[in-house]
């Protein structure tokens, strides 16, 4: 089901991306000098779709990094909870072993 859903979502997105690339394949100047955009040393001719796709990919990567960094507190809490759970399980096992060692080996006599 998940694979079909991925295909149904991915196919239209891929078709839109191809249509965007075909419609914007003409080269445009990309200047890396904000003070003198006409400087030929820092200007490249790049297809517009490459600039658009690079911007989208950069946005996805940066957004993912920010999300990962903001979730650090929750990951830290989850690690602490996991260690606490293991510590409590170990203490419970020790308590059971201690109780089993102190318990009599047979049942008490019935009271009449």
N, CA and C of each residue as an Amber inpcrd file, in Angstrom:
protein
   336
   0.8290000  -1.1900000   0.0000000   0.0000000   0.0000000   0.0000000
   0.8770000   1.2590000   0.0000000   1.9180000   1.2310000   0.8310000
   2.7960000   2.3920000   0.9220000   3.5230000   2.6270000  -0.3980000
   3.9010000   1.5550000  -1.0440000   4.6140000   1.6660000  -2.3210000
   3.7040000   2.2590000  -3.4020000   2.4530000   1.8480000  -3.4110000
   1.4930000   2.3750000  -4.3840000   1.2610000   3.8640000  -4.1230000
   1.1270000   4.2250000  -2.8490000   0.9120000   5.6200000  -2.4910000
   2.1180000   6.4740000  -2.8900000   3.3150000   5.9580000  -2.6650000
   4.5240000   6.6840000  -3.0760000   4.5430000   6.8760000  -4.5930000
   4.1380000   5.8620000  -5.3130000   4.0980000   5.9440000  -6.7740000
   3.0550000   6.9680000  -7.2260000   1.8800000   6.9630000  -6.5900000
   0.8150000   7.8840000  -6.9710000   1.1760000   9.3410000  -6.6600000
   1.9750000   9.5490000  -5.6480000   2.3970000  10.9150000  -5.3150000
   3.6400000  11.2920000  -6.1180000   4.5760000  10.3620000  -6.2530000
   5.8350000  10.6520000  -6.9240000   5.7090000  10.8650000  -8.4200000
   4.8210000  10.1430000  -9.0570000   4.6630000  10.2620000 -10.5080000
   4.2160000  11.6640000 -10.9300000   3.1740000  12.2440000 -10.3250000
   2.8080000  13.6110000 -10.7220000   3.8920000  14.6350000 -10.3940000
   4.5910000  14.4490000  -9.2770000   5.6690000  15.3800000  -8.9380000
   6.7900000  15.2890000  -9.9740000   7.1270000  14.0770000 -10.3910000
   8.1570000  13.9050000 -11.4180000   7.7110000  14.5130000 -12.7450000
   6.4470000  14.3430000 -13.0990000   5.9330000  14.9220000 -14.3470000
   5.9890000  16.4490000 -14.2990000   5.6580000  17.0230000 -13.1610000
   5.7200000  18.4820000 -13.0030000   7.1720000  18.9580000 -13.0910000
   8.0920000  18.2070000 -12.4750000   9.5110000  18.5790000 -12.5220000
  10.0410000  18.5260000 -13.9500000   9.6650000  17.5150000 -14.7100000
  10.1050000  17.4100000 -16.1030000   9.5120000  18.5500000 -16.9240000
   8.2310000  18.8500000 -16.7050000   7.6000000  19.9510000 -17.4380000
   8.2700000  21.2820000 -17.1000000   8.6170000  21.4830000 -15.8400000
   9.3080000  22.7020000 -15.4250000  10.6740000  22.7980000 -16.0850000
  11.3950000  21.6830000 -16.1370000  12.7200000  21.6810000 -16.7540000
  12.6380000  21.9650000 -18.2490000  11.6430000  21.3960000 -18.9180000
  11.5010000  21.6130000 -20.3600000  11.1040000  23.0600000 -20.6430000
  10.2290000  23.6150000 -19.8130000   9.7710000  24.9850000 -20.0400000
  10.8440000  26.0230000 -19.7010000  11.7880000  25.6880000 -18.8370000
  12.7970000  26.6500000 -18.3810000  14.2200000  26.1840000 -18.6900000
  14.4380000  25.7010000 -19.9050000  15.7580000  25.1770000 -20.2370000
  16.6920000  26.2300000 -20.8150000  16.2160000  27.4460000 -21.0280000
  17.0550000  28.5110000 -21.5800000  18.0640000  28.9780000 -20.5210000
  19.3230000  29.1680000 -20.8980000  20.3290000  29.6170000 -19.9280000
  20.0810000  31.0610000 -19.4850000  20.3180000  31.2840000 -18.2110000
  20.2190000  32.6300000 -17.6400000  21.5240000  32.9090000 -16.9030000
  21.8970000  34.1840000 -16.7790000  23.1480000  34.4880000 -16.0680000
  22.9580000  34.3350000 -14.5530000  23.8900000  33.6520000 -13.9300000
  23.9020000  33.4940000 -12.4760000  25.1610000  34.1800000 -11.9840000
  24.9910000  35.2910000 -11.2560000  26.1250000  36.0820000 -10.8030000
  26.3620000  35.8400000  -9.3200000  27.6160000  35.6320000  -8.9430000
  27.9870000  35.4210000  -7.5470000  28.5670000  36.6890000  -6.9140000
  28.5400000  37.8000000  -7.6300000  29.0460000  39.0680000  -7.1150000
  27.8690000  40.0190000  -6.9300000  27.4320000  40.2610000  -5.6920000
  26.2510000  41.1080000  -5.4800000  26.5160000  42.5920000  -5.7570000
  27.7780000  43.0290000  -5.7740000  28.0810000  44.4370000  -5.9550000
  28.2760000  44.8090000  -7.4170000  28.7200000  43.8720000  -8.2130000
  28.9110000  44.1220000  -9.6370000  28.3890000  42.9100000 -10.4060000
  27.0760000  42.8360000 -10.6210000  26.5040000  41.6490000 -11.2760000
  26.9450000  41.4540000 -12.7270000  27.5050000  42.4850000 -13.3390000
  27.9370000  42.3640000 -14.7390000  29.3620000  41.8470000 -14.8630000
  30.0340000  41.5790000 -13.7600000  31.4050000  41.0820000 -13.7880000
  31.4170000  39.6810000 -14.3940000  32.1230000  39.5080000 -15.5260000
  32.0950000  38.1940000 -16.1830000  32.8720000  37.1160000 -15.4270000
  33.7320000  37.5130000 -14.5070000  34.5330000  36.5250000 -13.7860000
  33.7030000  35.6990000 -12.8080000  32.6470000  36.2870000 -12.2770000
  31.8270000  35.5780000 -11.2870000  30.4130000  35.3290000 -11.7930000
  30.2450000  35.2980000 -13.0920000  28.9360000  35.0620000 -13.6910000
  28.9890000  33.7930000 -14.5300000  27.9610000  32.9760000 -14.3750000
  27.8580000  31.7320000 -15.1520000  26.5260000  31.7210000 -15.8820000
  26.4920000  31.0690000 -17.0120000  25.2320000  30.8540000 -17.7180000
  24.7290000  29.4570000 -17.3300000  23.5870000  29.4170000 -16.6880000
  23.0410000  28.1720000 -16.1630000  21.5790000  28.0730000 -16.5820000
  21.0940000  26.8870000 -16.9290000  19.6690000  26.7540000 -17.2190000
  18.8370000  27.1290000 -15.9800000  17.7270000  27.7900000 -16.2270000
  16.8940000  28.2650000 -15.1200000  16.3960000  27.1120000 -14.2590000
  16.0710000  25.9670000 -14.8750000  15.5780000  24.8430000 -14.0830000
  16.6300000  24.3400000 -13.1080000  17.9200000  24.4590000 -13.4640000
  18.9780000  24.0290000 -12.5470000  19.0050000  24.9190000 -11.3120000
  18.7980000  26.2200000 -11.5140000  18.7500000  27.1390000 -10.3740000
  17.5430000  26.8250000  -9.4940000  16.4070000  26.5780000 -10.1150000
  15.1850000  26.2730000  -9.3630000  15.3560000  24.9750000  -8.5810000
  15.8370000  23.9230000  -9.2340000  16.0050000  22.6380000  -8.5480000
  17.0390000  22.7310000  -7.4310000  18.1400000  23.4550000  -7.6820000
  19.1630000  23.6140000  -6.6450000  18.5980000  24.3600000  -5.4440000
  17.7620000  25.3580000  -5.6880000  17.1400000  26.1080000  -4.5930000
  16.1980000  25.2210000  -3.7830000  15.4180000  24.4110000  -4.4700000
  14.4950000  23.5080000  -3.7700000  15.2740000  22.4820000  -2.9410000
  16.3010000  21.8930000  -3.5150000  17.1130000  20.9050000  -2.7890000
  17.7980000  21.5450000  -1.5910000  18.3440000  22.7630000  -1.7700000
  18.9910000  23.4610000  -0.6550000  17.9720000  23.7530000   0.4520000
  16.7740000  24.1330000   0.0850000  15.7280000  24.3900000   1.0800000
  15.3490000  23.1450000   1.8480000  15.2600000  22.0240000   1.1530000
  14.9310000  20.7600000   1.8200000  16.0360000  20.3600000   2.7830000
  17.2890000  20.4720000   2.3390000  18.4200000  20.0940000   3.1970000
  18.4950000  21.0060000   4.4230000  18.4050000  22.3170000   4.2210000
  18.4780000  23.2490000   5.3460000  17.3010000  23.0670000   6.3020000
  16.1100000  22.8680000   5.7590000  14.9450000  22.6300000   6.6080000
  15.0770000  21.3580000   7.4200000  15.6280000  20.3210000   6.8180000
  15.8450000  19.0600000   7.5360000  16.8570000  19.2360000   8.6480000
  17.9230000  19.9930000   8.3760000  18.9370000  20.2280000   9.4000000
  18.3660000  21.0140000  10.5820000  17.5830000  22.0340000  10.3100000
  16.9830000  22.8280000  11.3790000  16.0190000  21.9720000  12.1920000
  15.2190000  21.1620000  11.5320000  14.2890000  20.2840000  12.2360000
  15.0490000  19.2950000  13.1060000  16.1070000  18.7030000  12.5860000
  16.9030000  17.7470000  13.3510000  17.5100000  18.4170000  14.5770000
  18.0170000  19.6320000  14.4170000  18.6220000  20.3350000  15.5440000
  17.5800000  20.7040000  16.5970000  16.3900000  21.0870000  16.1860000
  15.3440000  21.4510000  17.1430000  14.8030000  20.2340000  17.8800000
  14.9090000  19.0610000  17.3070000  14.4230000  17.8480000  17.9560000
  15.4610000  17.2260000  18.8770000  16.6180000  17.8430000  19.0150000
  17.6850000  17.3130000  19.8620000  17.2480000  17.1390000  21.3000000
  16.4620000  18.0790000  21.8070000  15.9700000  17.9880000  23.1850000
  15.1150000  16.7370000  23.3830000  14.2700000  16.4290000  22.4140000
  13.4000000  15.2540000  22.5300000  14.1970000  13.9580000  22.4150000
  15.2140000  13.9530000  21.5580000  16.0660000  12.7640000  21.4620000
  16.8280000  12.5450000  22.7680000  17.2660000  13.6380000  23.3890000
  17.9640000  13.5390000  24.6680000  17.0370000  12.9660000  25.7370000
  15.7940000  13.4540000  25.7840000  14.8240000  12.9260000  26.7420000
  14.5360000  11.4480000  26.4800000  14.4590000  11.0530000  25.2290000
  14.1950000   9.6470000  24.8930000  15.3540000   8.7620000  25.3290000
  16.5940000   9.2240000  25.1340000  17.7550000   8.4480000  25.6010000
  17.7450000   8.3120000  27.1130000  17.4070000   9.4180000  27.8230000
  17.3460000   9.3740000  29.2810000  16.2780000   8.3860000  29.7320000
  15.0960000   8.4250000  29.0970000  14.0030000   7.5180000  29.4700000
  14.4020000   6.0620000  29.2130000  15.1200000   5.8080000  28.1410000
  15.5670000   4.4460000  27.8340000  16.5440000   3.9540000  28.8910000
  17.4870000   4.8200000  29.2950000  18.4260000   4.4320000  30.3520000
  17.7000000   4.2150000  31.6800000  16.7360000   5.0670000  31.9880000
  15.9670000   4.9390000  33.2260000  15.1770000   3.6280000  33.2350000
  14.5900000   3.2810000  32.1100000  13.8310000   2.0380000  32.0030000
  14.7460000   0.8400000  32.2250000  15.9250000   0.8540000  31.6150000
  16.8740000  -0.2450000  31.7990000  17.3320000  -0.3300000  33.2540000
  17.5740000   0.8280000  33.8810000  17.9870000   0.8520000  35.2810000
  16.8950000   0.2700000  36.1800000  15.6520000   0.6610000  35.9390000
  14.5440000   0.1510000  36.7550000  14.3100000  -1.3360000  36.5220000
  14.4870000  -1.8040000  35.2950000  14.3410000  -3.2350000  35.0160000
  15.4280000  -4.0220000  35.7320000  16.6450000  -3.4880000  35.7420000
  17.7400000  -4.1480000  36.4430000  17.4780000  -4.1820000  37.9550000
  16.9720000  -3.0950000  38.5150000  16.6550000  -3.0600000  39.9420000
  15.5340000  -4.0390000  40.2770000  14.5280000  -4.1480000  39.4050000
  13.4340000  -5.0860000  39.6400000  13.9330000  -6.5230000  39.5920000
  14.8220000  -6.8250000  38.6610000  15.3770000  -8.1810000  38.5700000
  16.1990000  -8.5020000  39.8140000  16.9690000  -7.5320000  40.2920000
  17.7380000  -7.7440000  41.5190000  16.8190000  -7.9550000  42.7120000
  15.7390000  -7.1890000  42.7870000  14.7900000  -7.3350000  43.8940000
  14.1070000  -8.7040000  43.8380000  13.7500000  -9.1720000  42.6460000
  13.1340000 -10.5040000  42.5190000  14.1080000 -11.5900000  42.9390000
  15.3740000 -11.4460000  42.5350000  16.3810000 -12.4450000  42.9000000
  16.5990000 -12.4440000  44.4100000  16.6260000 -11.2860000  45.0180000
  16.8060000 -11.1870000  46.4670000  15.6070000 -11.7800000  47.2020000
  14.4000000 -11.5090000  46.7070000  13.2000000 -12.0510000  47.3350000
  13.1580000 -13.5710000  47.1820000  13.5850000 -14.0720000  46.0590000
  13.5970000 -15.5160000  45.8430000  14.6180000 -16.1870000  46.7500000
  15.7210000 -15.5060000  47.0370000  16.7520000 -16.0790000  47.9090000
  16.2800000 -16.1200000  49.3600000  15.4620000 -15.1580000  49.7680000
  14.9860000 -15.1090000  51.1530000  13.7500000 -15.9750000  51.3730000
  13.0450000 -16.3190000  50.3270000  11.7920000 -17.0780000  50.4750000
  12.0900000 -18.5130000  50.8940000  11.1970000 -19.0930000  51.7120000
  11.3830000 -20.5020000  52.0820000  11.2080000 -21.3990000  50.8620000
  11.8200000 -22.5770000  50.9230000  11.7760000 -23.4900000  49.7910000
  10.4870000 -24.2810000  49.7330000   9.6990000 -24.2810000  50.7870000
   8.4370000 -25.0270000  50.7680000   7.3210000 -24.1250000  51.2620000
   6.1110000 -24.5930000  51.0580000   4.9460000 -23.8300000  51.5030000
   4.7960000 -23.9560000  53.0240000   4.2670000 -22.9620000  53.6750000
   4.0430000 -23.0740000  55.1250000   2.9560000 -24.1180000  55.4250000
   2.9840000 -24.6410000  56.6580000   1.9490000 -25.5940000  57.0760000
   0.5990000 -24.9070000  57.1150000  -0.4300000 -25.6420000  56.7430000
  -1.7660000 -25.0730000  56.8240000  -2.1720000 -24.8860000  58.2930000
  -2.8610000 -23.8460000  58.5770000  -3.3440000 -23.5530000  59.9230000
  -4.6870000 -24.2430000  60.1290000  -4.8750000 -24.9160000  61.3050000
  -6.1480000 -25.5980000  61.5740000  -6.8610000 -24.9710000  62.7080000
